[in-house]
Each structure stands twice: as C-alpha cells, then as structure tokens.
Amino acid sequence: MKEFFVPTLLSGLYTLDPGEIREIQLTLPSEYTVEGKTYSIRDTMRPGTAFLGKPWGLRTEKFRRRMYTRSNCSASEPGVLTTIINDTHREKADTSPWWLSHHVEALYARSGTVDVRLTLNDKRSELVVYESASHVYENNLRLEPDAEWANKQFLGLAFSTGITPFLAHLRYMKLWQFGRTATCCGATYVLIVSVRNPKQLMAHEELLELETLFPENFKYHPVLTREWPDDWLYTTGRIMHSRNPQNPEESVNISPLLRIVPDCQHYHVRMCGNRNARDQLLKGLEEHGTQPLSFRAEVW
Ligand SMILES: Cc1cc2nc3c(=O)[nH]c(=O)nc-3n(C[C@H](O)[C@H](O)[C@H](O)COP(=O)(O)OP(=O)(O)OC[C@H]3O[C@@H](n4cnc5c(N)ncnc54)[C@H](O)[C@@H]3O)c2cc1C
C-alpha cells in the first residue's frame, strides 16, 4: 500500500480555551490525482482511531508528522475530520503551539490546507484515510467490532483532549441507538472527563443532551480540577491522587473515582490521556484490589 499526503481544507476552527485547546475540522477533497490517475477518496475510519497530519512545527520550522484522534465519525460525517488539539507546553513542544497560534487563524481565514495521509487501496482503485490502528489492541481505542460492543458496559476515562476517541465512540453508538433492539438493552457507557476549568469542557452540551436522550445507556460525569463554579454538581479536584506522581512506587488514592463508579470491576475500562495518568490509574486499581473486566488505554 502506497502512502500519499493530500491537502485537506481547514474548514473549521473553534477555540475553547485560548492558547490551550482548539477544535479543528479538515475537509477531504472527493478525489485526488496521482501520477495522472484520478482516484476517489473514501472515508472508512473506525471510531477511536487517529489520522496522520502534517502541521507546521513552530520550534523546528518544518512540517512534522503528527497523529490526531478523530472526534467525529465517518458514518455520519464522511470526509470531514474533526479533532481537538491542546498545546502541550512541553519544553520541546513543536506543532501543538502552532495549532493554538494566530498562524492557524490566518490559515483558516484564507481557506488554507493541511496535508493528511491517505493510503492507496489498489484493489478498489481508491484512496482511504490512513488510520493509526487497524486492529483492536490493549494500547489503542479503536472501537470493538459492532457485534461486540452492543452488550458491554464501558467506563471511559478522558483526561483533557483525551476525550476525542470517546466522542467518536459515543457519536457512533448514538447512530445505532447504543445497540438497543427489541431483545437487547444495548451498551452502557459511563464517561468521566477531567479538565482544568469550565472553558475546557468539550462537547459539554452535546453530552448532557445525549444523557437525556439515552438515560439507560449513557452517563456523563465532567470533573473540574482547578477552577469550578460554586454550583458545580459534579466532582471537583483530581479523580486520583498520589503524593509524588513522578515516583512509580508511590501509592495512588483512587477514592474520588470510586465515589463516581464504585463498581469499576463490572466495567470494560477505557482510558485516554498521558502516560503518568495511565500508570497511576493501573496502580490505584491494583492497590484497591479492583480488576476491571478489561482495560485498554491510549497514551500520548
Ligand atoms: C495515536 C495518537 C493520537 C493522538 N491524538 C491527539 C489528539 O487528538 N489531540 C492532541 O492534541 N494530540 C494528539 N496526539 C498527540 C500529537 O500527535 C502530538 O504529539 C502533540 O500534539 C504534541 O505535538 P508537538 O509537535 O508539540 O510535540 P511532540 O510531538 O511531543 O514532539 C516535540 C518534539 O520533541 C521530540 N520529542 C518528543 N519526545 C521526545 C523525547 N522523549 N526525546 C527526544 N525528543 C522528543 C519530537 O520528536 C518532536 O520533534 C496523538 C498522538 C498519538 C500517537
């Protein structure tokens, strides 16, 4: 399979928290010409996977290859790739501050493009979006095959922009009524999202509405760790604590998480965030003697 980077239109830009978090939308062309041959482009991305883009690196002053998990789904919005990006503020941060910069506002204003990797499917003579994961493994969040997810109980733990794979899962499940049929009450999904302040809540209204539409299938619990309004109904502060998060030996207190979901052992736990958060979560669950039905995590 050959790879191609194809210009996609920066068709949407929405800043949630200036200098911190932005949602972007890239629209693929319907076809692309390679070596004189025109191929149609088909969007078959599975919820929970990431696409590969080539944003500009502010530090290195080069285009870099970076993965972004898609937050919408190909079944409802084919050809439109939405993701949410945060500035990591790491010492070596390169492309993430560019996404949050005025350069991207200018690119959007002039209907500019960002290259996205497609793969040539010779058998079908078409181009498809390259996906980060082609199979379900413990270290990715590609959604299980349709025959498998509809009778499962999921607990999604999203740290900041780690909400992206869960948004794709939920938007997809909504299309299929969470797998509800005359004989099956469908999947159950509890989503806990941890962000610093109310501005960083992503798709908040949509998730509240989804909970109202599917009260038996979906529960949403947004957590604010640094700033919250006086009348905040949900958890405040971190859902797990360690006195020294850098020390892997330090014990981890997961009581705030267990207050939200006391029966974690009955869930297929899915997590997206940074490596430290994943390691702390696993340690906390182990120390508490709680073993979920399964555990899959994607860390960036
Ligand atoms: C599957 C997947 C999905 C992702 N989805 C999202 C998403 O939806 N939203 C989002 O915001 N981000 C996502 N990311 C992260 C994203 O791809 C970028 O890594 C992130 O935005 C930071 O980019 P950056 O260029 O600023 O810095 P980095 O990617 O962290 O890299 C900065 C520079 O430092 C170098 N570098 C990094 N670590 C080291 C090291 N230990 N030693 C030496 N050099 C190092 C890199 O090579 C690079 O040159 C995802 C990543 C993956 C793998």
Ligand as a Chemical Component Dictionary entry (heavy atoms), coordinates in Angstrom:
data_LIG
# 
_chem_comp.id                   LIG 
_chem_comp.type                 NON-POLYMER 
_chem_comp.pdbx_formal_charge   0 
_chem_comp.three_letter_code    LIG 
# 
loop_
_chem_comp_atom.comp_id 
_chem_comp_atom.atom_id 
_chem_comp_atom.alt_atom_id 
_chem_comp_atom.type_symbol 
_chem_comp_atom.charge 
_chem_comp_atom.model_Cartn_x 
_chem_comp_atom.model_Cartn_y 
_chem_comp_atom.model_Cartn_z 
_chem_comp_atom.pdbx_ordinal 
LIG C1  C1  C 0 -2.469 7.879  18.244 1  
LIG C2  C2  C 0 -2.273 9.322  18.674 2  
LIG C3  C3  C 0 -3.380 10.162 18.726 3  
LIG C4  C4  C 0 -3.213 11.496 19.127 4  
LIG N1  N1  N 0 -4.325 12.306 19.180 5  
LIG C5  C5  C 0 -4.205 13.585 19.605 6  
LIG C6  C6  C 0 -5.351 14.446 19.692 7  
LIG O1  O1  O 0 -6.479 14.054 19.364 8  
LIG N2  N2  N 0 -5.157 15.706 20.140 9  
LIG C7  C7  C 0 -3.914 16.157 20.504 10 
LIG O2  O2  O 0 -3.805 17.327 20.934 11 
LIG N3  N3  N 0 -2.814 15.382 20.410 12 
LIG C8  C8  C 0 -2.936 14.124 19.960 13 
LIG N4  N4  N 0 -1.826 13.326 19.879 14 
LIG C9  C9  C 0 -0.509 13.922 20.205 15 
LIG C10 C10 C 0 0.027  14.693 18.973 16 
LIG O3  O3  O 0 0.295  13.793 17.900 17 
LIG C11 C11 C 0 1.317  15.447 19.284 18 
LIG O4  O4  O 0 2.280  14.549 19.768 19 
LIG C12 C12 C 0 1.096  16.550 20.314 20 
LIG O5  O5  O 0 0.151  17.484 19.783 21 
LIG C13 C13 C 0 2.406  17.276 20.609 22 
LIG O6  O6  O 0 2.982  17.662 19.418 23 
LIG P1  P1  P 0 4.277  18.597 19.394 24 
LIG O7  O7  O 0 4.736  18.630 17.983 25 
LIG O8  O8  O 0 4.005  19.925 20.052 26 
LIG O9  O9  O 0 5.293  17.912 20.336 27 
LIG P2  P2  P 0 5.818  16.385 20.412 28 
LIG O10 O10 O 0 5.081  15.524 19.458 29 
LIG O11 O11 O 0 5.737  16.000 21.853 30 
LIG O12 O12 O 0 7.249  16.464 19.973 31 
LIG C14 C14 C 0 8.023  17.643 20.049 32 
LIG C15 C15 C 0 9.408  17.346 19.548 33 
LIG O13 O13 O 0 10.150 16.732 20.547 34 
LIG C16 C16 C 0 10.584 15.459 20.122 35 
LIG N5  N5  N 0 10.445 14.604 21.274 36 
LIG C17 C17 C 0 9.299  14.290 21.928 37 
LIG N6  N6  N 0 9.579  13.494 22.972 38 
LIG C18 C18 C 0 10.936 13.312 22.973 39 
LIG C19 C19 C 0 11.833 12.619 23.797 40 
LIG N7  N7  N 0 11.418 11.896 24.843 41 
LIG N8  N8  N 0 13.153 12.672 23.498 42 
LIG C20 C20 C 0 13.592 13.379 22.456 43 
LIG N9  N9  N 0 12.780 14.079 21.634 44 
LIG C21 C21 C 0 11.480 14.040 21.898 45 
LIG C22 C22 C 0 9.680  15.065 18.971 46 
LIG O14 O14 O 0 10.326 14.197 18.066 47 
LIG C23 C23 C 0 9.415  16.416 18.344 48 
LIG O15 O15 O 0 10.439 16.768 17.468 49 
LIG C24 C24 C 0 -1.948 11.995 19.474 50 
LIG C25 C25 C 0 -0.831 11.147 19.383 51 
LIG C26 C26 C 0 -0.997 9.843  19.003 52 
LIG C27 C27 C 0 0.228  8.959  18.938 53 
# 
loop_
_chem_comp_bond.comp_id 
_chem_comp_bond.atom_id_1 
_chem_comp_bond.atom_id_2 
_chem_comp_bond.value_order 
_chem_comp_bond.pdbx_ordinal 
LIG C1  C2  SING 1  
LIG C2  C3  SING 2  
LIG C2  C26 DOUB 3  
LIG C3  C4  DOUB 4  
LIG C4  N1  SING 5  
LIG C4  C24 SING 6  
LIG N1  C5  DOUB 7  
LIG C5  C6  SING 8  
LIG C5  C8  SING 9  
LIG C6  O1  DOUB 10 
LIG C6  N2  SING 11 
LIG N2  C7  SING 12 
LIG C7  O2  DOUB 13 
LIG C7  N3  SING 14 
LIG N3  C8  DOUB 15 
LIG C8  N4  SING 16 
LIG N4  C9  SING 17 
LIG N4  C24 SING 18 
LIG C9  C10 SING 19 
LIG C10 O3  SING 20 
LIG C10 C11 SING 21 
LIG C11 O4  SING 22 
LIG C11 C12 SING 23 
LIG C12 O5  SING 24 
LIG C12 C13 SING 25 
LIG C13 O6  SING 26 
LIG O6  P1  SING 27 
LIG P1  O7  DOUB 28 
LIG P1  O8  SING 29 
LIG P1  O9  SING 30 
LIG O9  P2  SING 31 
LIG P2  O10 DOUB 32 
LIG P2  O11 SING 33 
LIG P2  O12 SING 34 
LIG O12 C14 SING 35 
LIG C14 C15 SING 36 
LIG C15 O13 SING 37 
LIG C15 C23 SING 38 
LIG O13 C16 SING 39 
LIG C16 N5  SING 40 
LIG C16 C22 SING 41 
LIG N5  C17 SING 42 
LIG N5  C21 SING 43 
LIG C17 N6  DOUB 44 
LIG N6  C18 SING 45 
LIG C18 C19 SING 46 
LIG C18 C21 DOUB 47 
LIG C19 N7  SING 48 
LIG C19 N8  DOUB 49 
LIG N8  C20 SING 50 
LIG C20 N9  DOUB 51 
LIG N9  C21 SING 52 
LIG C22 O14 SING 53 
LIG C22 C23 SING 54 
LIG C23 O15 SING 55 
LIG C24 C25 DOUB 56 
LIG C25 C26 SING 57 
LIG C26 C27 SING 58 
# 
